[in-house]
Every structure is written in structure tokens, then in C-alpha cells.
Amino acid sequence: MLLEINDQARIDGRKLMDIYAEGNEENIDHFYPDAEDRPAALAKIETDFLAFIRDEFLPNEANRYMVLERDGTWVSALRLYRIEKGVYYIEALETRPDCRRQGLGSRLLLEVLERLRAEGPFRIQDCVSKKNTASLRTHEKCGFTAVDTVGHDLLDGSEDERCFTMAYEWNGKGA
């Protein structure tokens, strides 16, 4: 089931952090490279992540956290930013480590695209690491194409040579 979350009361912090468990663990080395207490560092990363969602992401009413739920478990999620009418940006598409290789990321992305089609014509963009072949395949499977060999972040205007700009456009006609 696709959950569309646009207010803090609907966020289940533990379920969301379970989706991002692997990335949060990797972020310890990035944000706290000298951490001797890894569990404490992980707890800080999770607290900061949830504070970002509460204080920066969700206060913008156009933003939505899209979550795929299966049997009460949150299995895949992404942040969907509305840049302007009909223009969206995806960030943090992730699937729980224990639920990967089941097509759940694709299913989430396809359900989000279907939800956006109900709202009218749109363009959606994402930056995907050139090294992340699983994510690139997921995007391509869902109809995204690489439109630039440099990742263009629609949120802050930055560019990243390590990423592709992936985009999907729907003109309001057909499937």
C-alpha cells in the first residue's frame, strides 16, 4: 500500500529508520569519523534525520514522504519535493536492506508516478550515482531516462559529476 505522508504525526520514526538503516550506518563514518561509540553515533544520525524531516522537509506543505507498506512493515520510501506545479524532485529512494531484490523500489516508484498522473502532466527528476547500478536499473525499469551525465539537484542548484540526472515526463496523455 502506498502511504503519502505530509505531516509529522504520520511519521513512524522507527519504521522509517529501518528503511534507511544501511545508509545511516554508512553515514557514521562520514559525519562522525572518530566515533568510538558507534551505537551512540547511529542514534545521533537517526535523531538528526528525523529532525530534518520534522523541521525542514514536512513544514513545506508541497513536500510528501512516499512510503510503500507491506503487511504493516515500511519497506521502501522516498522524499518527493514539488519544485513548482508539475515539476518534482526525488530524494532518498531506499528499500529496507532485508527487503531488497524483490522489486519494491520499482513498485514504489511506479505507484508514485501513477499518483502524479492523477494530478496532471508532470516532470520528475532525480540524481542517481553512476556507481549505483541497482538504482539506475530501477529508474530505467520505471521509464526514467538519463538526460544528463551530470547530476543536477533541483533543490539547491548544485551539480555532481558522480551522478546522472534521471528524468521522467508525462504529458497528460496515454498510460
C-alpha positions in Angstrom: 0.0 0.0 0.0 1.3 3.5 -0.9 1.3 5.9 2.0 1.6 9.6 1.3 2.9 11.4 4.4 2.8 15.1 4.6 2.6 15.7 8.4 4.8 14.8 11.3 2.0 12.9 13.1 2.0 10.2 10.5 5.8 9.5 10.5 6.8 6.3 12.3 10.4 7.1 13.1 11.4 3.6 13.8 9.8 2.2 10.6 11.4 4.9 8.6 14.9 4.5 10.1 14.6 0.7 9.4 14.4 1.6 5.7 17.5 3.8 5.9 19.4 1.5 8.2 22.3 0.8 5.8 22.8 4.4 4.8 22.6 5.7 8.3 25.2 3.2 9.4 27.5 4.3 6.5 26.9 7.9 7.5 28.6 7.3 10.8 32.0 7.3 9.0 31.1 10.5 7.1 29.6 12.6 9.9 31.4 11.1 12.9 34.6 9.5 11.6 36.2 9.4 15.0 33.2 7.9 16.8 34.2 5.3 19.3 30.7 4.6 20.4 29.0 3.6 17.1 25.6 2.9 18.6 25.5 6.4 20.1 26.7 7.9 16.7 24.0 6.0 14.9 21.4 7.2 17.4 22.5 10.8 16.7 22.3 10.3 12.9 18.8 8.9 13.3 17.7 11.8 15.6 19.2 14.3 13.1 17.5 12.6 10.2 14.1 12.7 11.9 14.6 16.3 13.0 15.3 17.2 9.3 12.0 15.6 8.3 10.1 17.3 11.1 11.7 20.8 10.9 12.7 21.2 7.2 11.0 18.7 4.9 7.4 18.4 6.2 6.8 22.1 7.0 6.7 22.7 3.2 3.2 21.5 2.5 4.1 20.7 -1.1 6.6 18.0 0.0 5.5 14.4 0.6 7.2 11.4 2.0 6.1 8.4 -0.1 6.3 5.1 1.7 5.5 1.6 0.4 4.0 -0.5 3.2 3.7 -4.3 3.1 2.0 -6.3 5.9 2.4 -3.4 8.3 6.1 -3.0 7.6 7.5 0.0 5.8 9.6 -1.5 3.0 10.6 1.4 0.7 10.5 5.2 0.8 11.4 8.4 -1.0 11.1 12.1 -0.4 9.1 13.9 -3.1 9.6 17.6 -3.4 7.3 19.8 -5.5 9.5 22.4 -7.1 6.6 24.1 -8.9 3.3 23.0 -10.4 4.1 19.8 -12.4 7.8 19.7 -11.6 9.0 17.3 -8.9 12.3 16.1 -7.5 13.0 12.8 -5.8 15.5 12.3 -3.0 16.4 9.4 -0.8 14.8 6.5 -2.7 15.6 3.5 -0.5 14.5 0.0 0.3 15.0 -1.8 3.6 18.1 -4.0 3.4 16.2 -7.2 4.2 13.6 -6.4 1.5 15.8 -5.8 -1.4 15.8 -7.6 -4.8 12.1 -8.0 -4.6 11.1 -5.1 -6.9 9.8 -3.0 -4.1 11.8 0.1 -5.1 10.3 -0.2 -8.6 6.8 -0.7 -7.2 7.1 2.4 -5.0 8.3 4.5 -7.9 5.6 3.2 -10.3 2.9 3.9 -7.7 4.3 7.4 -7.1 4.2 8.0 -10.9 0.6 6.8 -11.0 -0.4 9.1 -8.2 1.3 12.0 -10.0 -0.5 11.2 -13.3 -3.8 11.7 -11.5 -2.8 15.3 -10.8 -2.0 16.1 -14.5 1.1 16.5 -16.7 4.4 16.4 -14.8 8.2 16.1 -15.0 10.1 14.3 -12.2 13.8 14.3 -11.8 16.4 12.5 -9.6 20.2 12.4 -9.3 21.5 8.8 -9.2 25.0 7.8 -8.6 26.7 6.4 -11.7 28.0 3.5 -9.4 24.5 2.6 -8.1 23.6 0.2 -10.8 20.6 -1.2 -8.9 19.0 2.3 -8.6 19.8 3.1 -12.2 18.1 -0.1 -13.3 15.1 0.7 -11.1 14.7 4.1 -12.6 15.1 2.8 -16.1 12.6 0.0 -15.5 10.1 2.6 -14.4 10.6 4.7 -17.5 13.2 7.2 -16.4 16.0 8.1 -18.8 19.4 9.6 -18.2 19.0 13.2 -19.5 22.5 14.4 -18.5 25.8 12.8 -17.5 26.0 15.3 -14.6 23.5 15.2 -11.7 21.5 18.4 -11.3 20.0 18.9 -7.9 16.8 20.9 -8.3 16.8 21.7 -4.6 20.0 23.7 -4.4 21.1 24.0 -8.0 24.3 22.0 -7.4 25.9 19.6 -9.9 27.5 16.3 -9.2 29.8 14.7 -11.8 29.4 11.3 -9.9 25.7 11.2 -10.8 23.4 11.0 -13.8 20.3 13.3 -14.0 17.4 10.8 -14.4 14.0 12.2 -15.6 10.5 11.0 -16.4 8.0 13.2 -18.1 4.3 12.6 -18.6 2.3 14.9 -20.9 -1.1 14.0 -19.6 -2.0 11.6 -22.4 -1.8 7.9 -22.6 -0.6 5.5 -19.9 
